[in-house]
Amino acid sequence: QVHLVQSEAEVKKPGASVKVSCKASGYTFVSYALHWVRQAPGQSLEWMGWINTGNTYTEYSQKFQGRVTITRDASASTAYMELSSLTSEDTAVYYCARVNYGDPYYFDPWGQGTLVTVSS
Amino acid sequence: SYVLTQPPSVSVAPGQTARITCGENNIANKRVQWYQQRPGQAPVLVVFDDSDRPSGIPERFSGSTSGNTATLTVSRVEAGDEADYYCQVWDTTDHYVFGSGTKVTVL
């Protein structure tokens, strides 16, 4: 069974960075892309970017360009999302989600989410 | 970026049918997905490519598109269907765009 397990909740101060991990199991890691989506409290979902887990190509939403970095460690079947220069508006649950290269239109499945709280 | 238009809430009695809409110009020309998000949980894909269901999703969940509106229909609603539902499309400019979300309340 396919599982994406994310790292635990984090509390950060404004201006700091956070790095969230997403460990995949139940499938061949490099055969699917991994994307990151966030959800602020009471808000909808917002796509942040993705990584080709095979060749490490990345693409980011313009909104986060310059602040987000997505990487992967194929030997550990794990992807990472690092967000820098945090403000209170970055307080959200961050999700990783798998996407099929051959049909890249939907996310299935999702990780359980990681709450990042930015507070002084 | 933009957000697809959904009604904030829909209420339905058990056993009845819930219809959740998602509005966007010419949405029928795009591939529409629907996700269910129960309180405190991650989203779950319930419909993809307008009307296909992933394995394990009951036939009670169905999707359709016409013109500027996509619709998720939940038939024979159960208490466990109470959740937030989000539509999503892929856009050449903004990539992945989500709806504003609809809270389905089972009366």
Chai-1 contact restraints between the chains, C-beta under 6 A:
chainA,res_idxA,chainB,res_idxB,connection_type,confidence,min_distance_angstrom,max_distance_angstrom,comment,restraint_id
A,S44,B,F98,contact,1.0,0.0,6.0,A-B,restraint_1
A,S44,B,S100,contact,1.0,0.0,6.0,A-B,restraint_2
A,S44,B,G101,contact,1.0,0.0,6.0,A-B,restraint_3
A,L45,B,Y86,contact,1.0,0.0,6.0,A-B,restraint_4
A,L45,B,F98,contact,1.0,0.0,6.0,A-B,restraint_5
A,W47,B,H95,contact,1.0,0.0,6.0,A-B,restraint_6
A,W47,B,Y96,contact,1.0,0.0,6.0,A-B,restraint_7
A,Y95,B,A42,contact,1.0,0.0,6.0,A-B,restraint_8
A,Y105,B,R31,contact,1.0,0.0,6.0,A-B,restraint_9
A,Y105,B,W90,contact,1.0,0.0,6.0,A-B,restraint_10
A,Y106,B,Q33,contact,1.0,0.0,6.0,A-B,restraint_11
A,Y106,B,L45,contact,1.0,0.0,6.0,A-B,restraint_12
A,Y106,B,F48,contact,1.0,0.0,6.0,A-B,restraint_13
A,D108,B,L45,contact,1.0,0.0,6.0,A-B,restraint_14
A,W110,B,A42,contact,1.0,0.0,6.0,A-B,restraint_15
A,W110,B,P43,contact,1.0,0.0,6.0,A-B,restraint_16
A,Q112,B,A42,contact,1.0,0.0,6.0,A-B,restraint_17
A,G113,B,A42,contact,1.0,0.0,6.0,A-B,restraint_18
